[in-house]
Amino acid sequence: MKNIQLKSLLPLATLLLVAACSLPNAAPTLTQHDLGGMFPAGAARSPVALRNVQVVAQPLVASLDMQYREAAQPTRRGKYALNRWAASPASMVETGLVRQLAPDGNGRCRLQFSLAEFIIEVDASGKSRAVVAADAIVVRDAQTGVPAASLRQGFDVTVPMQETSPAAGAMALREAVTRLAKDSSAWLGGEPNRFCAG
């Protein structure tokens, strides 16, 4: 009798074992990154009274993908599979620049950036750096007898990284945005200062 009961339980045990083995694994967790807390207000205050600061992104950097490029494949843009930006790169860069440049909202000029690069680059030796490239334009609005006009300047900022990881890349890109704000402020203190005053 016991032998018959064990034989009848054997197919059930086999079925349970097969079912347990075929259960799907839990999906890996997606990690979202930003540029780490607020930037210090007015840390690179613009010497020019600016009405506003805006950042738009070129199509290559308009997604939430955290991107990298390896020297071994220089024409390939990779993306970290389980890491994403919490907001678009343009939005994060704009937030950082507005906080640091502190536009007063009353100026005659507007500062606009076109974000061309926001990436982690890995060289042949395995060392990494964060790269931010942007073209800036200062637009002076027309006034009576003075037409609208603009000035342009390109910025390329690189920041070496201690390790190659998405988290380290996010912090290095934060530093790159800080440097972009300082470089922009220095540029605004030159010809744009006279341009916006005229």
Secondary structure as the mmCIF struct_conf table of DSSP 4:
data_model
#
loop_
_struct_conf.conf_type_id
_struct_conf.id
_struct_conf.beg_label_comp_id
_struct_conf.beg_label_asym_id
_struct_conf.beg_label_seq_id
_struct_conf.end_label_comp_id
_struct_conf.end_label_asym_id
_struct_conf.end_label_seq_id
HELX_RH_AL_P HELX_RH_AL_P1 LYS A 2 CYS A 21
TURN_TY1_P TURN_TY1_P1 SER A 22 SER A 22
BEND BEND1 LEU A 23 LEU A 23
HELX_LH_PP_P HELX_LH_PP_P1 PRO A 24 LEU A 30
STRN STRN1 THR A 31 HIS A 33
BEND BEND2 LEU A 35 LEU A 35
BEND BEND3 GLY A 37 GLY A 37
HELX_LH_PP_P HELX_LH_PP_P2 MET A 38 PRO A 40
TURN_TY1_P TURN_TY1_P2 ALA A 41 ALA A 44
BEND BEND4 PRO A 47 VAL A 48
STRN STRN2 LEU A 50 ALA A 57
HELX_RH_3T_P HELX_RH_3T_P1 PRO A 59 VAL A 61
BEND BEND5 SER A 63 LEU A 64
STRN STRN3 ASP A 65 GLU A 70
TURN_TY1_P TURN_TY1_P3 ALA A 71 ALA A 72
BEND BEND6 GLN A 73 GLN A 73
TURN_TY1_P TURN_TY1_P4 PRO A 74 THR A 75
STRN STRN4 GLY A 78 TRP A 85
BEND BEND7 ALA A 86 ALA A 87
HELX_RH_AL_P HELX_RH_AL_P2 PRO A 89 LEU A 101
BEND BEND8 GLY A 105 GLY A 105
BEND BEND9 ARG A 108 ARG A 108
STRN STRN5 CYS A 109 VAL A 122
TURN_TY1_P TURN_TY1_P5 ALA A 124 SER A 125
BEND BEND10 GLY A 126 GLY A 126
STRN STRN6 SER A 128 ARG A 140
HELX_LH_PP_P HELX_LH_PP_P3 ASP A 141 ALA A 142
STRN STRN7 GLN A 143 GLN A 143
TURN_TY1_P TURN_TY1_P6 THR A 144 GLY A 145
STRN STRN8 VAL A 146 VAL A 146
STRN STRN9 ALA A 149 PRO A 160
BEND BEND11 GLN A 162 GLU A 163
BEND BEND12 SER A 165 SER A 165
HELX_RH_AL_P HELX_RH_AL_P3 PRO A 166 LEU A 188
TURN_TY1_P TURN_TY1_P7 GLY A 189 GLY A 190
HELX_RH_AL_P HELX_RH_AL_P4 GLU A 191 ALA A 197
#
